[in-house]
């Protein structure tokens, strides 16, 4: 015979409230799709934050390259010079370039999180696993793809005119090597590796922990 009253109602209500399995931690954000993101509840939010942080870390290291006897990669100033030329002061050039540079980094992070990362999993089945190591590898691959595009297209087409008096930079910085050897090409690869590394570390979706009643 069923029990009546408030106690019976309370027990019936509690039976439909999900309770985590024994030993399962409850921290972290969970999306409705059953995927857990390191930051936020959606791929877009996580990718946006990951893109910003990855860009910031790589940018700081690029400025520090000079201390390691590598060509300094100050993409903030470089983007400012591409946009404004040499007609403005260093501060304005740096700030405008930083706005362009960080916007690019965030957009490429969003493209990775929303398009490239899922596509890699569809094309290459081993990369479809939602594991931190897999996500890290995908971030590195995306960074290396952007390094190729940067060295083959972006540098020659946009940065080249700034060095037109020296014959430009050439595809994969081939003309630029007469000044700094192949260090510039390596530094560009190192920069994009750092960017991809941090992107893959921070954009790391995993399957949400299963819930049981």
Secondary structure, 3 states (H helix, E strand, C coil): CCCCCHHHHHHHHHCCCCEECCCCCCCCEECCCCEEECCCCCHHHHHHHHHHHHHHHHHHHHHHHHHHCCCCCCHHHHHHHHHHCCCCCHHHHHHHHHHHHHHHHHHHHHHHHHHHHHHHHHHCHHHHCCCHHHHHHHHHHHHHHHHHHHHHHHHHHHHHHHHHHHCCCCHHHCCCHHHHCCHHHHHHHHHHHHHHHHHHHHCCCEECCCEEC
